[in-house]
């Protein structure tokens, strides 16, 4: 049997979660590529063309590249250097400051890591300040540095003339997320703002279309006619490309990454490369938990193909629990609980589908049709033992297999069947799909979410604000306990705010300059009383939706509950400002009244007025 030992597969392993993944760093990658004579994995650099055009222009600006480790700062810097006429040999010289003459008669200073500058080299920052202030028009700079390192480097040279002023501007640009400044000849690119959801398809394309896969053409295990003799690496590649069996891996992963970004979680390019490598090569019985070509026959012989499943590898199931938790991409994706969360409908298909006439068609479509990672011999044997209750060990093993099948089905169920089978019930966030597709993306495209969605969120707000399971959803109810606003149950009515625009009052979805979504409550048309905003990310949306549908306020997230109470406090402060403006035209009476909230038979909040003479 001809088994190819692919150099490319060995190279790809280095991107995965192995103990010494030096290949994850740009400097080491280039040396390895040159030594092994392997074509590098080239991923589209989002800002590369902009950077090159800038430095080739007649009036180029100096550039700072910042971001977290693994965002591609060194990659961008090196590629600009090479595209502008620098050589790889020059780049490899161990210098912290590199000089290059440009075609526009300018001199480029390239610093690939600002933190590595020696004390004797820090005066170059004074030249940089002169360049960005227009005092030295013969030079331009390309500087790469992490956020913290950038500010620290400038702090150490603030005694140099003119540095302090420039440092303050750059610091403001970082805080306000501005790319340019009207007074300085500078552009700041924060590579942490590159969306992982944007980058993932490009990483997948770069890996799966690499010329190195041509080595697999001579391997007899590639597309072997017997399912049990097919190479799992090649099978995973085809599934990642979307060329086999109802494949939704790429779009569903993009959805998960986009939801992470909405929640403020950034995943750098380095972690995406790690994910893709692990998806293709992961297996718990392989050395370093990543397959080599020569290990595949042994995996096939032991009938452990299911453990190489790309659907398990997405979550790092090939790794120990400790290594999963310490790897950013896996700890992030596993927060969705896919595999651990149960869905009655899907679990019934997996467990009883073969014998239940009503579920048999779905069982065949979702489980049996996937001959490779679906119901294999091991699954069927353990399924039978579980249903017959023969042994406890069989039952535990089968439940583990069901967990893996839930993971597979999350990336296999079609969009057409997603609502019918309640796909997102396989995750911790049952409203995540709705939030992403019917709220976030709709607003980003300039649309308006369904009024029913807004009404549900208002109902959730009212239940938290009052501590009462009300169905009121056409207005926001503001209430206190009489002593303070943070009480769990608040029945002293303060005011209500109409959801539909009425005399300056409204509740609506709004998007800010950073594309973040807010629930905005306006209390008055008076410009002195600003709307009160609640940043609406996935966790808060899930919390409000669950509360609206009957869950108790503290049952999902204590932190979310406190966030909403803080939002309520801000609403009450805005209400006080509105009352102060209204009191100017009112006369003081000798009767004080207040209103006590109560639920009517329909679950709607009514108020009973109580008057007090004084």
N, C-alpha and C positions, 0 to 999 in steps of 0.2 A: 504494500500500500504506500502510495506517495503522499507524505505529509510534509508540507512546506514549513520551514522555520522562518517566518517572515521577520525581516529586520524592522519593518515599519511597525509591526505589532509590538516588538520589544521596545521600540522608540515611544510608541503611544502609551505603554505602561508607565513611563516616567512621569506622565502628566497626572496619573491617578494618585490615590491616597496611600502611597507607599511610604515606609519610614524615612527614606532619604530621597525626596523628590526634588533634587537640585535642578532637574530639568524644567521645573516650574518657573525658574528665574531666567530672564531674557539673556543675561550674559552667558549663562551655562548652556542654554539652548543653542546659541550660535556656535559655540565651540564644539558641541556634540554633533551638530548638523555637519560641520566642516570635517570633523574626524571620521564620522560614519558615512559621509557622502550621501546623506538623506535630504530630500527636499523638505524644507521647514513647513509647518502648518501655518499658512498665511491667512489671517483673518482681516477683514476690512477694518481699517483704522478710521474711525468716524471723522476725525478732524484733519487727517493727513493732507488731503488736497488743499484745504483752507490754509494750512500752515505753509505749504510749499508755495502757493500763490502769493501769500503775504511776503515771504522772504525774497521772492523774485520780482516783486513790484518795485516801482521807483521810490516809493516812500514806505518802506516796511516798518512795522511796529515790533518792538520787543515782545516776547511771549513767555509767559509763565505757565507751565503745566503742573497742576496739583491734583491731589486725589489720594485715596488710600492705597496701601500695598496691593499690587496685583491688578491695578486699573489700566496699566499699559503706558506709564510715563516714559520708561526707558525705551520701550518699543517705538513710540512716537518720535522720541528724540533721535534715536539711531536712524530710523527710516528717513527723517527729514535731512539728517546729515548725509546719508547716501544719495538721496534724490537731488541734493544741491551740489553734488560733485565730490563730496568727501569719499574716501575709500574705507573699506572694511579694515585694512591694515592700520590706518590712522586711528580708527575707532578703538581698535584693540590695544593701542598703546595705553598703559596705565597712567593716564593723566586726568586730573579733575577738571581742567579747563582746556577746551579745544578751540582752535582758531581756524576759520575757513574764509577764503576770499570769495565773495559772491559776484555774479555777473553784473550787478548794478553798482559795482565799485564800493560796496559796503563790506565790512569785516564782521563775520558772525562769530560770536563767542557762544559755545555750547557747553552747558554744565549739566551732566546727566543725573547728578545727585548733589543737591546743595549742601546736605548734611556732611558730605565727605570733604568739604573744603578745609584746608589747613589754615591755621591762624595767619600764616604768612600770605595766604591767597585771598583773604577776605577783603582786601582793598579793591578787588575787582567789582565789589558791590557798589563802590563809589562811582566807578565808571558806568555801571548799569544805571545808577540814578541820574547821572549826567545825560545818558542816552535817552531815557524815558522823559526827561524834562526838556529835551531838545537842545541841550547845551553841547552835545557831541553827536553830530549827525553822520559821522563816519562809521559808527558801530551799531550793531543790533545784538540782542541776546535771545537765547533759547535756554530757559532754566527749568529743570524738573525738580520737584520737591513735594513731600507730604505737607499737608496743611500746617501741622505743628512745627515741623522742621523749617518751613518757610519763615514763619514769624520768629522762631528762635534764632535763625541765622541773622536776621536783620537786627534783633535785639542786641546781639553781640558786637555790632558795629555802629550803634546809634551815635557814638561819639564822632564818627566821620561826618564831614560837612554834607548837608543835604539829605542824609539817609533817613533821618527821623520822619521827615515830611512824606517821603515816598512810602515808607513803612506804614504810616497811618492810612494812606490811600488804599494800599493793597489789602490791609486788614479790613477796611470798610467794604471793599469789593468782595472779599470772602464772605462777610456777614450778610451783605445785601444780595449776594449771588449775581452781581453785575460782571459782565465780561470786559467792559471798557470803561475808561474814565475820560471826561471831556478835557481834562487839563494835562494828562500824561499820555505819552505815545506808547501805550501798553495794551496787551490783550491777555486776559486770564482765562484759561480753559480748566475747569474743574472736571476731571475725568470721572469723578464719582457720580456725576450727573448723567453719565451714559447709562441708559436703561438696560438692565439685564434681559428684559423681555425683547428689546430690540437686538441685543447682541447674540442671544442664544441661537436663533436660526442661522446666523452667520458662522458661529462656532461649529454647529452641526454640519453645515455645508462644507466648511473648510476641512473637517475631519473625514467625512464620508466620501468626499470627492477627491481625496488625496491620491496621487499616482501610486503610492505604496500598496494600495489594495490590489494592484495588478499582480502582485506576487501570489495572491490567493488563487489565481486562475488555474495554476497547475496542481492544486491540492484536490485530492479525491474526495475529501469530506465536504467540500463546497457544493451545496445543493445536491447532496447525495440522495438517490431515489428513496432510500429507507429513512423515514423520519428520525428514527433512533440513532442514525449514523451521520446526521448532519452536524456540521460545525456550529456550535452556539454563538461564536464570535460573528460568523457571517450571517447567521439568523438575526442576531441583534442589530447588525448593520442595516439589513433590509427593513427591519421594523422601524428603526430610527429614521430611515429615509422616507418611510410612509408607503412602502411598496408592497405591503403584505398585511393581510388579515385585519380589516376594519380598524386601521391604525389612526389613533388620535393622540399619539405621544407628543408630537411637537406643539400642536395648538393647546393641549391641556397644560403642558409644562409652561408655555408662555402665559397662560391664564394665572397659574400659581405664582410665577415670578412677578407678574404685574400686580397681583394682590399684595405681595410682599413689599413692593415698592410703594404702593399706596399707604401701607402701614409704616413706611419710613425705614425699611430694611434694604440696605444696599449690598449687592453681591458683585464683586469685581470679576473681570474677565478670567482671572486665574482660577477662580472657583467654578466657573462654567466649563472650562477645559477639564478640570478635575471630574466634574459631573459626567461629561460626555465620555471620557475615558473609562470611568467606572461603569457606566451604563453598558458599554460594549464588552468589557473584559471581566466584569466582576464574577467571582465564584468563591464561596467561603472555604473550599477545600484546596484552592490553588495557593501557590507560594505568594505571600503578601496579599492574598485574596484577589489577585488579578491573574487571569489566564495568560499563559504562553502557548504558542502553537503546539509544542511537543507535549503539553499536558492534556490536550483535548482528547486523544484516544483513551486515556485513563478515565476521564470524566464520562465518556460514552460507555466504557466498559462497566462502570459502576452504576449506570442508569441514574446519574444525578444531574441530568440536563435541567430539571426544574429549578435547581439552585443557581443556574446561570441566567435566569430570566431577567430580561432588561427591565421588567416592571418591578422586580425586587431591587435591582441595582440602583434604580432611581432614588430609592430611599436609603441606600447604603446597607441593605440587609446582608450583604456579603461580608460586612465588617463587624467587629465586636461592638457592643453597645457603647463602650467607652470611646472608641474611635469615631463612631457616628456622632456622638455628642460633642466631640472636640473638633469636628470638621464643619465649618460654617454652612456650607450648602446643604448638608444632610440634616443638621440640627434645625435649619430654617424650614426645609420642606416637610420635615416630620412634625412640625407644629400643626399641620393640617390634620394630623391623626389618621391619614388614609391607611386602611388596613385594620387599624384598631377600632375605629368607629363602625358600628353595626347598622345595617339597613335591613329591616324585616323582609322587604320585598326581594332584595338581592340575595340575602341569606337563604330564603326559602327556595329560590332558584338553584343555588349551589348545593343545598343539602337534600332537598326533596324533589328537585326538578325531573330527575330521571323517571320517577314513579308517579308523579302527579300529572294527570292528563291536561290540566289547565296551564301547567308550567313547562310542559315537555318541549313545546316549540321554542320557547325562550332558552331553555337549557341546551337544546341542540345548537341554536344560533350563537349563544354567548359562551358556551363551554366546550361542547363537542367539536364544533367546527375548527377550533384552534387546536390542531393535532399536536403542536409542539409544546406550548405552555399551558394548554387547557387541561381537560380531564385525562391525564395520562394513567398508566396502569396503577401507579402508586396511589393516586388520588381515588380511583375507583375502589381499590381494595380497602383503603382506610374509610372511605365513605360507607361501604357496606358494613364494615365492622362497627362503625359509629352508630349506624341506624339499628343494628342488631344488638348493640350494647355489649359486645363480646368482651372487650378488655378496656381498661382505663387508659393504657398507653396508646392504643389505637385511636381512642377518642381525642386525646391531647394532640396527637400527631395530625389528625384530620382537621382539628380547629386551627392548627398552624397553617395547613394547606389552604383552608378557607380564607385565612388572613391574606395569604399571597394572591389568591384569586380575586379578592376585593381590590387589591392594588392593581392587578391586571385589568379588571373590568373598568376601573376609573379611567384608564387610558385606552379602552376598547369600545365602550358603549358610544354609539353614534349620537350626534347632536339631535337627530330626529327622535331618538328614544330617551334622551337625557331627562326630560321632564316626566315622562311616563314612569320611568324607573327611579325617579328621584335621585339622580346621580350625586348631587351634593350632600345627600345624607350619608355618603361614605366618608365625609370629612367632618371636622369639628365645627365648621362654619356652614350651616345648612342654607344660609341666605347669600353665600359668597358668589354663586353664579348670577343670581339676580342683581346683586350690588354691582358686579363688574359689567355685566352686559346691558342691564336695564336702567342703571343709574350713572355709574362713572363714565362709561363710553358714550352714552347718550348725551351727557352734559358736555363732554370733551368735543363732541361733534356739533354742538350748538343746539341740541334738542332739549326737551323737557321730559323728565320721568313721569310716569303715570300718576294721576292724582291719588289713586288708591295706595300707592307706595308712600306718598307724603302723609296721607291720612293715618297710615299705620304707625309711622314714626311719631307723629303728633300724639297718637293714642299712647304709645310707649312713654313719651315725655310726661304726659299727664299722669300716668300711673305711678311714675317715679316721683314726680313733684308732689302729688297728694298722698301717696301710699295707699291709694284706693284702686280697686280693679274696675276702673271706669271704662266705658266705651266711647266717651267724648273724644271726637277727633276732628271737629270742624273749627276748634279754637284751642289755643294753649292756655291752660288754667294755671294761674300763679296763686299759690297758697302758702301759708306758714302755720306754725303751731300756736302762734300768738306770742311766743317768746323768742324763737329763733327759726331760721329758714331750713336748717339741716335736719330737722326731726324726721323720723321715718314715716310718721303719719302727720299730715298737715291739713287741717280742715277749716282754717280761717281763710276765707276767700279774700284775695287782694285785688285781683283783676283778671281779665281774660283778653287774649289777643286773637283777632280773627285770622284764620289761615288764608282765606280769600281776601285780596286787597280791599281795605275799607277804611277810609279816612286816615290813610298813612300807615295802617296796620297791615301786616302780611307775614306769612311764613313761606319761604321758598328756598330752593337749592341755588347756590351761587358758586362760581369758580373764581379763584384768585389768580394773581399773575404767575404763581408757581404751579398752576393747574391742580391745586388742591381743592377738594369739594367741601363746601360748608353748608350747614343748615342755618339760614339767616332769618332772624326774627326782628321785624321792624315794629316799633311801638308808636311812632309818630311821624308825621310829615315834617316836623320841626327839625331842621338840619343840625340843631344843637344836641339832639338826642340821636346818637349813632346806633345803627342796627347792632344787635348782639349776635355773634357767630359761634357756632359749634363745628369744629373741624370734624368732618365725617369720614372716618376711615373704616376699614372692614370690621374691626372688633366692636366699635361703637354701633355700627349699623346692625351687626348681628345681635348685640345686646338689646338695643331698642326694639328690634323686630321680635325677639323672643319674649320680651316683657309684654309687648302689645298682644302677643298670642297666648298669654296666660302664665308665663314663667314669673316667679317672684323676683323682685329687683336685684337681690344679691346672689341669685343662684348661678349666674354665668360668670360674672367678674366683679369683684369688690372694687377694683380700681375704676372700672367703667361706671359703676354706681356713683362713686365719689365724683367722677368727672361730670356726670349729669347734674348732680347736686351743686357743683361749682358753677355750672352753666346757669342753673336756676338762680343762684345768688346774683350773678351778673344781670340777669333779667330783672330781678327785684330792684337792683340799684338803678337800672335804667328806668324802671317804673317810678321810683322815687323822684328822679329828675323830671319825669313827665308830670308828676303830681305837683311839683313845685312851680312849674310854669302854668299849670291849670289853676292854682290857688290864687294867682294874682287877680283874677276877675271874680272870685267868689267871696261871699260874706261868711263870717264865722257864726254858727248857730249854737244854741244851748242844748242841742241833742246830739249825742254821739251814737253812731250805729256801726255795726259790723255784720258780716255775713258768714254763716256756718254752712259748709258744703255737706250735701247728702246725696246719695244715689237714689234715683227713682227706679221704677219697676223695669225700665229698659236699660238700666246700667248707665244712664246719662247723669252727669253731675248737675244738680240743682242747688240753689242757695236759699237759705232761710235767714231773713233779716232780723237782727236783734238790736233794739234801741236802748240806750242808757242815758238817763237824765243827769245833768250835773249843774 
